Amino acid sequence: MKRFIQKNIAGETILMFLLLLFSITSGYAQHTAITGKVTDKDGIAIPGASLKIKGSSRAAISDQNGNFNIPAVPADDVVLIASFLGYLSKETMIPQGQRDVPLNIILTERANEMDEVLVTGVFDKRKRMDASVAITTLTASQMQRIVPASAADLLRNVPGVFVNSSVGEIRNTVTSRGTTVGTQDVGYEYVSMQEEGLPITNATYYGYTPDYFLRPDATLDRLDAVRGGSASITAANAPGGIFNYVSKTGGDTFAGELRAKYGLLGNGDNSLGRMDANFGGPLAKNWTYNVGGFYRYDGGARSPGYAMNVGGQIKANVVRKYDKGSLKFFLKYLNDKNANPQPIPTTGYTNPKPAEGFNGNSTVLPPSYHFSSTDFLNKAGGTIEYNPKNLTKNIYKSLGLSWDHQLGDGWTLNNNARYSDNSTLANFTSANITSSGADATLPALMLGTIGVGNYSFKNVRTGQELLNVTSNGASYVVNANTLPGQNILANGILASPLGYYKNETNEFLDQFSFNKKISNMTFTLGGYFGYSNVHRYSGTNGITLSTIEDRPQLISMSLTGAPVYGFTPTNTPILGPTGLYQFTNPEGTGQLTGDLGNMISYNARQTQAALFFGHTWEINPELTFDWGLRYERVNVKGHNIRGYSKTGIQGGIDGSVFTLYDNNVIDHSTTVNFNKTLNSLSFSGALNYKFNDNLALYGRYSQGKKAPDLDVYFASNRVETIDLLNPQLRTTQQVEFGLKARSGDLNLFLTPFYSILSGVPNGAIFGSVATGFYNPPMTYGKYRTIGIEMEANYRLNEHFSFRGVATIQRSKILSLDNWVANGNGPADDTIISYTGNETENAPRLMLNLTPTYTLGKFYTFLTWSYLGSRQANSANVFKLPGFSQVDLGAGYDVSKKMQLSFNVNNLFNKYGVMSWVRPGGIFDVISGNASFTSAMYDKAVAVNQPYSTIAILPRAYYLTATYKF
């Protein structure tokens, strides 16, 4: 009995054990463990990372070797979330049945501006938290999400910087902290636009600026933007700031990117097609390469019927790394054609709107035509061709190298050098509304004097007569008028002088530095050399007349009668032969008369040499002192050849006195020589106090010097005025403070600044029939700007992030005298003082706010920009109103390699005025906006006189496909 009981107990025990074993086995068949390792992109283990199964409580922490194990995870498809402080969270899908292979989770480090290592605007590389420099860095991923209008347009994302990119890809305006105030036409005078740490070009003047040769594309890795301060001593010609566009270099494995973009511009009226490419990788042991570029065909947002931007570029670099340094060779070839929209007729000064018949997509560029003019300086008897369809053709060819070498014992050497061969060939059209039937301006411009008889204006394409005017030499009677746009200006047409600019520049630039680090100090000694050989041939010889309407039609002009060629001693007019005089050729273009049709050859060799010294002293772990000096010597030597023409009555090229469009003949030419040298000393010093790793404060004082641009020398092209050439150094004095703070996912930068800019050349060009175009003596201005820059980046959670930049400033004219033309040549010109007024074109408020939402593979953002009101000119006669602009973007990762994105720029199609042209006739416009007085403004408002404006680019849609491998 006992044995039986024991047997039963044993049997039940075995049965229970089998049942328990089955239960356990069955349970584990429903659950398995997930194992793996967490590393960064370099394969370094990340201990303490959090691993969690999405939607459950299953979780684990990686050990000191980065390994983790999450037991008893349901065997269904699950999503593993990996996260760690300072890294982006990552979600990994784990399909059912794929648990036997350990996972390798690679986390991407979350970029933090405070931990960025600065290389621009400092003598020695250091983290942003440790640097006393106001700098903003835009990464490739940030720039890829937006569609900028130009390279300069990227700088709208930088506090303290004002950008006017309304005219397209070239001829933009960039100002920084008030250091380029008062310079509406050329906006790079005080800043250095760089590629790979060297200026794009060391020579700047009207019709030739760095953005002619600068384009962002898929090869761009980052953009460093330094405002004021240390820029005075670390770069040439840059007291206002440094904007350094840095290219990508190849990595240890082959990788590349293809980017295709299609756009509908001008609210969908025109299209854009663009391809970008970038490839890079290992070339051999310790050798890498990178090559890429773009090509695009851009119909333009305000197209006159031909493409506005056509061309592209190729960039490449090869890097050799060795034990003690690296050597990089780089090259670039740009061949691009670009056009610029012209100001369109506008009504209303307090609330500017396109005049009736016009909108934000309108253009007043004339249709394609061909006009040739005798080139008086070409001894072979060549001609100058005017045709707006030729656009502005820019060619840039450069070769360069960058060398970093450790010399030993704490010494390092850095040397950047580049040779470039640049050329620009441009036809500029400057359209202006003018009255044809109310005065003698147009006949005088194209004939040199008045005519007696009947004037006829016809549509060149159809032959239809649009305006008929009879003149007795003293007054005009309008017989018939069917011109369009007469509700804008009675008897009005568009008169467009045709400018021709041919620029050829050869440059060699080199900057080197020796850096020595001992204990808690760093010393830097370096030099800069820039040589620019500049040849420019330009002038305004042709003119077109056209209707006042969107996409205007060319108008011919003729006179049936006799022109006045002179006067007797008793002031009786001497009439020429009676007949039919053609002012315009069959294509609708004519010549400007006599001295108005001058062409000038400008020739200058600019040699710039500098020595600089920098010292950084880490007084203790919290306090750092740095200071530096820069001595520069700039010599400009050259000559200008001015041609003087007269309207010939002997028949011109074709021998007929009645074809006035080719009757200009060479009278004589004169040559003036110049050779000027300017020496300057700039300095800057700062203290940076680091409270902890999350909070630092710095203060800096700088005094920067800059030699004037070549315009000062080119303006002296008359024998009678060459003695007035007196170039002056421009001086900036700046005080700035910088607060750098971070807390969790918030990075905040506050930079109050105080700036004084003096020695600003205030040139003007005036014109009259009697004297032609001329430059009055140069005056010089002084300006003060006070403001604060703010930059914030905040990541609310894994889905929401926010970036904001803001500038609040106030700028005042401390001293400025301005010439005013009174219509009869230089004899009656007068000077008016604008001292005490607010500086023109300096908005008090600039905002740029971008919230971004990310969900898995999808992102979307909205950028709201606000530009505050600005004084329209130095006379402060009225303000250009403030306005908002909204841009929309979204993207989706189709796969790890493929991404689609969609952008809408100027979502609400806002007409925000960026620049303006004063009302009046051609000579009024030539005299500039500064000569538009309060009395003139009151008169213009009283009669609702139209003027012209250029606004931000109209609404545009873009679809981009990106493939990375």
Buried (B, 14 or more C-beta within 10 A) or exposed (E): EEEEEEEEEEEEEEEEEEEEEEEEEEEEEEEBEBBBBBBBEEEEBBBEBBBBBEEEEBEBEBBEEBBBEBEEBEEEEBEBBBBBEEBBBBEBEBEEEEBEEEBEBBBEBBBBBBBBEBBBBBBBEBBBBBBBBBBBBBEBEBBBBBBBBBBBBBBBBBBBBBBBBBBBBBBBBBBBBBBBBBBBEBBBBBBBBBBBBBBBBBBBBBBBBBBBBBBBBBBBBBBBBBBBBBBBBBBBBBBBBBBBBBBBBBEEEEBBBBBBBEBBBBBEBBBBEBBBBBBBBBBEEEEBBBBBBBBBBBBBBBBBBBBBBBBBBBBBBBBBBEEEBBBBBBBBBBBBBBBBBBBBBBBBBEEBBBBEBBBBBBBBBBBBBEBBBBBBBEEEEEEBBBBBBBBBBBBBBBBBBBBBBBEEEEBBBBBBBBBBEBBBBBBBBBBBBBBBBBBBBBBBBBBBBBBBBBBBBBBBEEEEBBBBBBBEBEEBEBBEBEBBBBEBBEBBBBBBBBBBBBBBBBBBBBBBBBBBBEEEEBBBBBBBBBBBBBBBBBBBBBBBBBBBBBBBBBBBBBBBBBBBBEEEEEEEBEBBEEBEBBBBBEBBBBBBBBBBBBBBBBBBBBBBBBEBBBBBBBEEEEEBBBBBBBBBBBBBBBBBBBBBBBBBBEBBBEEBBBBBBBBBBBBEBBEBEBEBEBEBEBBBBBBBBBEEEBBBBBBBBBBBBBBBBBBBBBBBBBEEBBEEBEBBBBBBBBBBBBBBBBEEBBBBBBBBBBBBBBBBBBBBBBBBBEBBBBBBBBBBBBBBBBBBBBBBBBBEEEEEBBBBBBBBBBBBBBBBEBBBBBBEBBEEBEEBEBEEBBBBBBBBBBBBBBBBBBEEEEBBBBBBBBBBBBBBBBBBBBBBBBBEBBBBBBBBBEEEEEBEBBBBBBBEBBBBBBBBBBBBBBBBBBBBBBBBBEEBBEEBBEEEBBBBBBBBBBBBBBEBBBBBE
